[in-house]
C-alpha cells in the first residue's frame, strides 16, 4: 500500500512541477504546492529531481527521474513512516 501511495504522490509532485515551471533554470529549494523540490540535475536523457514533503510520521524524501515528461524511475530515499501501516 505504501508503494502505491508513494507512486501517486510522486506522480502528483512531478505533474505539478512541470505544470508550474516556466522552462527556465530553477533555483533550489523551490516550493510546488505541498512538495519541495530541493535539488535537480539534468542527465543525458532527462532530469533527476529530489523531492521532499511532509508525511504522517515526518519528512519523506524521494528521487524521481523524468525522461520525455514520463517518470522512468523513483526511489524513496528517506522516510520515518511506520512499517506495515497503510
C-alpha positions in Angstrom: 0.0 0.0 0.0 2.9 2.4 0.8 4.3 1.9 -2.6 1.0 2.8 -4.3 0.8 6.0 -2.1 4.4 6.9 -2.9 3.9 6.4 -6.6 0.7 8.5 -6.5 2.5 11.3 -4.6 5.5 11.3 -6.9 3.2 11.5 -10.0 1.3 14.4 -8.5 4.5 16.1 -7.5 6.0 15.7 -10.9 2.9 16.8 -12.8 2.7 19.9 -10.5 6.4 20.6 -11.2 6.0 20.6 -15.0 2.7 22.4 -15.0 4.1 25.3 -13.0 7.6 25.5 -14.4 8.3 28.3 -16.9 11.1 26.3 -18.6 13.9 28.5 -17.2 16.6 27.4 -14.8 15.2 26.9 -11.3 16.8 28.0 -8.1 16.5 25.3 -5.4 14.8 24.8 -3.0 11.6 25.6 -4.8 8.1 25.0 -3.5 5.4 23.5 -5.6 2.2 23.2 -3.6 2.9 20.7 -0.8 6.2 19.5 -2.3 9.7 21.0 -2.0 12.0 20.3 -5.0 15.3 20.5 -3.1 17.6 19.6 -6.0 17.5 18.9 -9.7 20.1 17.9 -12.2 19.9 17.4 -15.9 21.1 14.0 -17.1 21.9 12.8 -20.7 18.3 11.6 -21.2 16.2 13.8 -18.8 16.1 15.3 -15.4 16.6 13.8 -11.9 14.7 15.6 -9.0 15.0 15.3 -5.3 11.6 16.0 -3.6 10.6 16.4 0.0 7.1 16.5 1.5 5.6 16.1 5.0 4.4 12.6 5.8 2.4 11.4 8.7 5.5 10.4 10.7 7.9 13.1 9.4 9.6 14.2 6.2 9.5 11.9 3.1 12.4 12.4 0.6 12.3 10.9 -2.9 14.4 10.9 -6.0 12.5 10.9 -9.3 13.9 10.5 -12.8 11.8 12.0 -15.6 12.5 11.4 -19.3 10.4 12.9 -22.1 7.8 14.0 -19.5 7.4 10.5 -18.1 8.6 9.1 -14.8 11.0 6.3 -15.6 12.4 5.7 -12.1 11.8 6.7 -8.5 13.2 5.9 -5.1 12.0 6.8 -1.7 15.4 7.6 -0.1 14.3 8.7 3.4 11.1 8.4 5.5 10.1 7.9 9.1 6.7 6.3 8.4 5.6 3.2 10.4 6.3 0.0 8.6 3.3 -2.2 7.8 0.7 0.6 8.2 -1.4 2.0 5.4 
